[in-house]
C-alpha cells in the first residue's frame, strides 16, 4: 500500500460480474480496506455509478423487521477458532492435573 502525504494513493481495478451476478473485490482493495469474509457491504446507485461501501451499521443488538437480532461481526478465521479450542483444552488438562494432585 502506497501513501502520499499521509493519504492512500488512488487505486483502481476492473472487476467482472459473473453469471450469478457476483463481483469479486480485488485483493489489494480487501487488504487496504480490511475487508474480511463476512464483511457486509452496502450498495447504492449514484447516477450511472455503483458505489460500494462497508456497512456502517453498528454491531450488536438491533431490531430487524420486528425481530431483535445480535450481530457479532465477521466470523473469525478457522485457524483462530482452532487455536482457541486447543488453548481451552490445554487449560482444562492443567486444571484437572492440578485438582488430581490435591
TIKOL-332671 format. One record per residue (C-alpha): residue in three letters; residue number from 1; x, y, z. Coordinates in steps of 0.2 Angstrom, whole numbers. Layout:
% residues N
ATOM  ALA  NUM  X  Y  Z;
...
This chain:
% residues 102
ATOM  UNK  1  0  0  0;
ATOM  UNK  2  7  17  -5;
ATOM  UNK  3  4  33  5;
ATOM  UNK  4  7  50  -2;
ATOM  UNK  5  6  65  10;
ATOM  UNK  6  -2  53  23;
ATOM  UNK  7  -16  48  11;
ATOM  UNK  8  -18  31  2;
ATOM  UNK  9  -14  33  -16;
ATOM  UNK  10  -28  31  -28;
ATOM  UNK  11  -31  13  -33;
ATOM  UNK  12  -41  6  -47;
ATOM  UNK  13  -46  -10  -55;
ATOM  UNK  14  -58  -18  -66;
ATOM  UNK  15  -70  -32  -60;
ATOM  UNK  16  -82  -43  -70;
ATOM  UNK  17  -99  -49  -65;
ATOM  UNK  18  -101  -67  -66;
ATOM  UNK  19  -116  -77  -72;
ATOM  UNK  20  -123  -77  -54;
ATOM  UNK  21  -122  -58  -53;
ATOM  UNK  22  -107  -59  -41;
ATOM  UNK  23  -92  -46  -41;
ATOM  UNK  24  -75  -51  -33;
ATOM  UNK  25  -67  -37  -23;
ATOM  UNK  26  -49  -37  -29;
ATOM  UNK  27  -36  -42  -15;
ATOM  UNK  28  -27  -26  -15;
ATOM  UNK  29  -44  -17  -10;
ATOM  UNK  30  -48  -30  3;
ATOM  UNK  31  -31  -28  11;
ATOM  UNK  32  -31  -9  11;
ATOM  UNK  33  -49  -8  17;
ATOM  UNK  34  -48  -23  30;
ATOM  UNK  35  -62  -32  22;
ATOM  UNK  36  -64  -50  28;
ATOM  UNK  37  -76  -64  24;
ATOM  UNK  38  -92  -59  32;
ATOM  UNK  39  -90  -40  30;
ATOM  UNK  40  -106  -33  25;
ATOM  UNK  41  -106  -20  10;
ATOM  UNK  42  -119  -8  6;
ATOM  UNK  43  -123  -3  -12;
ATOM  UNK  44  -131  12  -20;
ATOM  UNK  45  -133  20  -37;
ATOM  UNK  46  -127  37  -40;
ATOM  UNK  47  -132  42  -57;
ATOM  UNK  48  -123  30  -69;
ATOM  UNK  49  -111  24  -55;
ATOM  UNK  50  -112  10  -42;
ATOM  UNK  51  -105  15  -25;
ATOM  UNK  52  -100  1  -13;
ATOM  UNK  53  -96  4  5;
ATOM  UNK  54  -93  -6  21;
ATOM  UNK  55  -109  -6  30;
ATOM  UNK  56  -109  7  44;
ATOM  UNK  57  -122  -1  54;
ATOM  UNK  58  -116  -3  72;
ATOM  UNK  59  -113  -21  78;
ATOM  UNK  60  -123  -28  92;
ATOM  UNK  61  -141  -29  97;
ATOM  UNK  62  -154  -21  84;
ATOM  UNK  63  -171  -23  78;
ATOM  UNK  64  -173  -30  60;
ATOM  UNK  65  -191  -31  53;
ATOM  UNK  66  -198  -33  71;
ATOM  UNK  67  -186  -46  77;
ATOM  UNK  68  -172  -42  89;
ATOM  UNK  69  -155  -48  81;
ATOM  UNK  70  -137  -48  88;
ATOM  UNK  71  -123  -45  76;
ATOM  UNK  72  -106  -50  82;
ATOM  UNK  73  -97  -45  66;
ATOM  UNK  74  -87  -56  54;
ATOM  UNK  75  -83  -74  59;
ATOM  UNK  76  -65  -76  64;
ATOM  UNK  77  -54  -86  53;
ATOM  UNK  78  -55  -105  56;
ATOM  UNK  79  -37  -106  62;
ATOM  UNK  80  -41  -94  76;
ATOM  UNK  81  -56  -104  82;
ATOM  UNK  82  -44  -120  82;
ATOM  UNK  83  -31  -110  92;
ATOM  UNK  84  -44  -105  105;
ATOM  UNK  85  -51  -123  106;
ATOM  UNK  86  -33  -130  108;
ATOM  UNK  87  -29  -117  122;
ATOM  UNK  88  -45  -121  131;
ATOM  UNK  89  -41  -140  131;
ATOM  UNK  90  -23  -136  137;
ATOM  UNK  91  -30  -126  152;
ATOM  UNK  92  -43  -139  156;
ATOM  UNK  93  -30  -153  156;
ATOM  UNK  94  -19  -141  168;
ATOM  UNK  95  -34  -139  180;
ATOM  UNK  96  -38  -157  180;
ATOM  UNK  97  -20  -162  184;
ATOM  UNK  98  -19  -149  197;
ATOM  UNK  99  -35  -155  205;
ATOM  UNK  100  -29  -173  205;
ATOM  UNK  101  -14  -169  214;
ATOM  UNK  102  -24  -162  229;
